């Protein structure tokens, strides 16, 4: 099946198939298009900005977690983002340099650092969050409420399956 995108380009959508291999390939192609397609780059720029004012996805994710969950220790942020402490330190350093986050010693343990969002960081978060919400509203407008419920359930299940796979692979010794 082929349909026209809003920009007038034709996009081919595979017809349902019964072969598990074909289904895996369809899911793989869709996943790749979401991750790497031209639309992914454009949507990142639309949501998070470009140039010196733009945020890469790692910084945007870190800022969103801090803005949504409030002040937290660096280790808590690393856990929330599922990244290493070193990556967390780099992200928070970049956010602090941009004036979006601040670091302070924890009141109860001066060895720990607590990171929080600044007023500029809150404003930047609200800006890109509003763009994301407006974009999702438009993107998902073609789906009925039942389809959205199914899509959300499938995506949530997919994330759990990916996490389980990665965890299992990490526990398996290299050959």
Backbone torsions as a table, in degrees:
resi	resn	phi	psi	omega
1	UNK	NA	140.7	178.8
2	UNK	-123.3	139.2	175.0
3	UNK	-136.8	158.2	-179.1
4	UNK	-90.8	133.3	174.7
5	UNK	-78.2	164.3	178.6
6	UNK	-56.4	-27.5	179.9
7	UNK	-83.6	1.9	176.4
8	UNK	92.7	-1.7	178.4
9	UNK	-81.8	148.1	175.8
10	UNK	-88.9	136.8	178.3
11	UNK	-123.4	129.5	179.4
12	UNK	-90.2	131.8	175.5
13	UNK	-119.0	125.8	-177.9
14	UNK	-63.5	146.4	175.0
15	UNK	-77.7	151.4	178.2
16	UNK	-53.6	143.3	-179.2
17	UNK	-137.4	160.7	-177.6
18	UNK	-100.9	-18.9	-177.8
19	UNK	-70.7	126.1	179.5
20	UNK	-60.6	-38.7	177.6
21	UNK	-61.6	-45.0	178.4
22	UNK	-63.7	-40.0	178.0
23	UNK	-63.4	-41.8	177.4
24	UNK	-61.1	-41.6	178.9
25	UNK	-63.9	-42.3	178.5
26	UNK	-61.2	-45.3	179.3
27	UNK	-63.4	-43.1	178.5
28	UNK	-60.3	-42.8	178.2
29	UNK	-64.4	-43.6	179.8
30	UNK	-63.6	-42.9	179.6
31	UNK	-61.4	-45.1	179.0
32	UNK	-61.5	-42.7	179.1
33	UNK	-61.9	-40.4	178.7
34	UNK	-65.9	-44.3	-176.9
35	UNK	-74.1	-43.7	-166.1
36	UNK	-121.8	-9.6	-176.1
37	UNK	-62.7	162.2	179.5
38	UNK	-55.3	-35.1	178.4
39	UNK	-62.7	-33.4	-179.3
40	UNK	-63.9	-41.0	179.8
41	UNK	-68.0	-44.5	-179.3
42	UNK	-65.7	-40.1	-178.1
43	UNK	-69.1	-35.6	176.0
44	UNK	-60.1	-45.8	179.0
45	UNK	-64.7	-41.6	179.1
46	UNK	-63.3	-41.6	-176.9
47	UNK	-79.1	-44.6	-169.5
48	UNK	-108.9	-4.1	178.2
49	UNK	90.1	172.7	-179.2
50	UNK	-129.3	169.2	176.8
51	UNK	63.7	-155.0	-176.5
52	UNK	-62.0	-26.6	179.9
53	UNK	-83.2	-15.3	-177.7
54	UNK	-75.5	157.6	175.3
55	UNK	-118.3	139.0	172.3
56	UNK	-78.1	169.3	-173.8
57	UNK	-61.9	-37.1	-179.3
58	UNK	-64.1	-43.5	178.7
59	UNK	-68.6	-40.3	178.9
60	UNK	-62.9	-42.1	178.1
61	UNK	-62.9	-44.9	-179.9
62	UNK	-63.6	-45.0	179.2
63	UNK	-62.3	-40.8	179.6
64	UNK	-62.3	-44.6	-179.3
65	UNK	-63.5	-45.5	-179.8
66	UNK	-64.5	-42.9	-179.2
67	UNK	-66.8	-39.0	-177.3
68	UNK	-77.7	-37.9	-171.7
69	UNK	-102.9	-9.6	178.7
70	UNK	84.3	-177.1	-177.7
71	UNK	-54.3	140.1	179.6
72	UNK	-153.6	158.5	176.2
73	UNK	-70.0	154.8	-178.7
74	UNK	-58.0	-40.7	179.0
75	UNK	-62.6	-37.2	177.3
76	UNK	-66.0	-39.5	177.7
77	UNK	-65.2	-43.1	177.9
78	UNK	-59.1	-44.0	178.5
79	UNK	-63.5	-43.8	-178.7
80	UNK	-63.0	-36.2	-179.0
81	UNK	-88.7	-10.6	-176.2
82	UNK	57.2	48.0	178.1
83	UNK	-130.2	171.0	-178.8
84	UNK	-75.4	158.2	175.2
85	UNK	-57.7	-36.9	179.6
86	UNK	-64.4	-41.6	177.7
87	UNK	-65.6	-36.2	178.1
88	UNK	-64.7	-44.1	179.2
89	UNK	-60.1	-43.1	178.8
90	UNK	-63.4	-44.9	-178.8
91	UNK	-63.1	-45.9	-179.1
92	UNK	-66.6	-37.2	176.7
93	UNK	-61.0	-44.5	177.9
94	UNK	-63.5	-43.6	179.1
95	UNK	-63.5	-39.2	178.9
96	UNK	-66.5	-40.8	178.2
97	UNK	-61.7	-36.7	178.5
98	UNK	-79.3	-7.4	-179.6
99	UNK	83.5	17.2	-176.8
100	UNK	-96.2	-17.0	-179.3
101	UNK	-142.7	158.2	174.6
102	UNK	-133.7	150.5	179.5
103	UNK	-115.7	138.9	176.7
104	UNK	-141.4	153.7	174.3
105	UNK	-69.0	141.9	179.2
106	UNK	-66.2	139.2	-178.6
107	UNK	-63.6	-34.6	-175.6
108	UNK	-92.6	-9.2	-179.2
109	UNK	-157.7	101.5	-174.8
110	UNK	-68.1	-5.5	174.8
111	UNK	-83.8	-21.0	-178.1
112	UNK	-93.7	148.6	177.6
113	UNK	-110.1	134.3	175.5
114	UNK	-108.8	133.0	179.1
115	UNK	-110.7	140.2	178.4
116	UNK	-140.7	162.5	-179.2
117	UNK	-84.4	144.1	174.9
118	UNK	-91.5	174.3	176.7
119	UNK	-60.7	-42.3	177.3
120	UNK	-64.7	-38.5	177.8
121	UNK	-65.3	-41.0	178.0
122	UNK	-62.4	-43.8	179.6
123	UNK	-63.0	-42.4	-180.0
124	UNK	-65.6	-42.1	177.0
125	UNK	-60.4	-48.2	-179.5
126	UNK	-59.6	-39.0	179.6
127	UNK	-61.3	-52.8	-177.0
128	UNK	-74.9	-30.2	176.8
129	UNK	-64.7	-41.0	177.0
130	UNK	-63.3	-39.0	177.4
131	UNK	-63.9	-43.0	179.8
132	UNK	-62.5	-47.1	-179.2
133	UNK	-61.3	-43.4	178.5
134	UNK	-64.6	-41.6	178.2
135	UNK	-63.3	-45.9	178.8
136	UNK	-63.9	-38.6	177.0
137	UNK	-56.3	-44.7	-179.3
138	UNK	-71.9	-45.9	-178.3
139	UNK	-59.9	-43.6	-174.4
140	UNK	-88.4	-0.2	-177.9
141	UNK	-64.7	-19.5	-179.8
142	UNK	-80.7	-5.5	-177.8
143	UNK	-104.5	141.7	174.8
144	UNK	-74.7	164.0	176.3
145	UNK	-56.0	-40.0	178.1
146	UNK	-64.8	-41.1	178.2
147	UNK	-65.5	-39.4	177.3
148	UNK	-63.4	-40.3	177.6
149	UNK	-61.5	-45.2	177.7
150	UNK	-63.3	-46.0	-179.7
151	UNK	-58.8	-47.2	179.3
152	UNK	-60.4	-44.7	-179.6
153	UNK	-62.9	-43.6	179.4
154	UNK	-65.9	-42.1	179.2
155	UNK	-65.2	-42.4	177.3
156	UNK	-61.2	-42.5	178.5
157	UNK	-66.1	-38.2	178.0
158	UNK	-61.9	-44.3	179.0
159	UNK	-60.3	-44.9	178.4
160	UNK	-60.6	-42.9	179.2
161	UNK	-64.0	-41.6	177.9
162	UNK	-63.5	-46.4	179.0
163	UNK	-60.0	-41.8	179.4
164	UNK	-63.6	-44.4	178.9
165	UNK	-60.4	-47.7	-177.8
166	UNK	-63.9	-42.6	179.1
167	UNK	-62.0	-42.9	179.3
168	UNK	-64.1	-40.9	179.3
169	UNK	-66.8	-37.0	179.1
170	UNK	-66.9	-29.3	-179.9
171	UNK	-84.0	-10.5	-178.4
172	UNK	-93.2	124.7	179.2
173	UNK	-61.4	147.1	177.2
174	UNK	-66.9	149.4	179.6
175	UNK	-92.7	NA	NA
